[in-house]
Amino acid sequence: MEVVLERDAFLKGLQMVQNIVEPRQTLPILANVLLEAEGEIVRMTATDLEVGARVSVPAKVAAKGKITVSARKLAEIVKELPAAAVALKVTENVMVSLRCGGATYRMVGLAADDFPPVVPASPDSWVSLDAKTLRDMLGQTSFAVSHDETRYALNGVLFVFQGKDIRMVATDGHRLAMSVRSLGKGVGGATGIVPRKAVTEIMRVLGASEEVQVAITENQFVLQMPNFVMTARLIDGQFPNYEAVIPKSHPGKLVAVRGTLSAALRRVSVMAEERNKPVKLALSPASLKVTASSQELGEAEEIIEVEYSGEEHVIGFNSRYLLEAMAALEKDRLVFEIKDAQSPGVIKSAEDEGYCCVIMPMRI
């Protein structure tokens, strides 16, 4: 194998796949990136057996072939190189020679034969959407993914293709976030729980304007863009009945400016107990009083003007949950629907954004 690549394209490709690689691996070859040269491209592939990614970059291929080398060390080297042509050649004893400008490296490689295949499924149909829509929807849900490894089915985002809609749902048992978009065309019917790591990587590699294609098969999620494909093994578990969790209506409705309410919550929660950051919301027709207290620290309160229709209530919430739910909104006017101190509250936009977050109250 002997190729010449532009340093910038080489680095960008490595950065798109290297985060798939876990620092500690049971199989040494999983710490490597697979380099394959043929035609006029070099393909770079990484996998941890659950999530895999492959990117193709243009290259001058003098001799085709394949090799695996340390993903992180190769990215570290290429990042430090000048913006010039990089010559890469596989020499005897599975060594890789890399030259750029006056710098030369020799890296120990591993034969590509033992690298696990990253084989995208062949789905019956693809769902096409623009990258911004996908990134926005994941941004509105991924914060609610559970980190409790014992609740395996909650360790990802549920994708649902139904009719003309695509929806994404995540929950950790204390809150549930859902984002729905209409694509204006039929998307078939499919569901699958995409693991947290794949969701993080999708958000990291998505650009601003390109169109992407996604698909769900029996056990695999596939995303493809020009010169890039990612696969992820779906989580095998039963996702909760999210439709039953979302209240259909609430008698109390608070309308507020997101920036004003977020700032008040941040200021007051400074005095909240660290573990759950609890705050009390005292609702009355023209104002909202936000309070927090701690035996060790003291207390804080702030009153802000709001529009509120409903009975007066005092309700406790985890302030971090409230702030993360509000941060996912695109517009600045929000609606907070509340029933009573024992029932979950619902945060959504004052304008229909297709997003809502259900948050369980706390006893304070």
CORMOLIN-V712553 format. One line per field, one symbol per residue. ss: DSSP state (H for helix, E for strand, L for the rest). burial: b if it has 24 or more other C-alpha atoms within 12 Angstrom, else e. A space follows every 50 residues. Layout:
ss: ???
burial: ???
//
This chain:
ss: LEEEEEHHHHHHHHHHHHHHLLLLLLLHHHHEEEEEEELLEEEEEEELLL EEEEEEEELEEEELEEEEEEHHHHHHHHHHLLLLEEEEEEEHHHEEEEEE LLEEEEEELELHHHLLLLLLLLLLLLEEEEHHHHHHHHHLLHHHLLLLLL LHHHLEEEEEEELLEEEEEEELLLEEEEEEEELLLLLLLEEEEEEHHHHH HHHHHLLLLLEEEEEELLLEEEEEELLEEEEEELLLLLLLLHHHHLLLLL LEEEEEEHHHHHHHHHHHHLLLLLLLLEEEEEELLLEEEEEEEELLLEEE EEEEELEEELLLEEEEEEHHHHHHHHHLLLLLEEEEEELLLLLLEEEEEL LLLLEEEEELLELL
burial: bbbbbbbebbbebbbbbbbbbbeeeeebbbbbbbbbbbeebbbbbbbbbb bbbbbbbbbbbeebbbbbbbbbbbbebbeebeeebbbbbbeeeeebbbbb eeeeebbbbbbbeebbbbebbeeeebbbbebebbbbbbbbbbbbbbeeee ebbbbbbbbbbeeebbbbbbbbbbbbbbbbbbeeeebeebbbbbbbbbbb bbbebbeeeeebbbbbbebbbbbbbeebbbbbbbbeeebeebeebbeeee ebbbbbbbebbbebbbbbbbbbbeebbbbbbbbbeeebbbbbbeeeeeeb bbbbebbbbeebbbbbbbbbbbbbbbbbbbeebbbbbbbbbebbbbbbbb eebbbbbbbbbbee
//
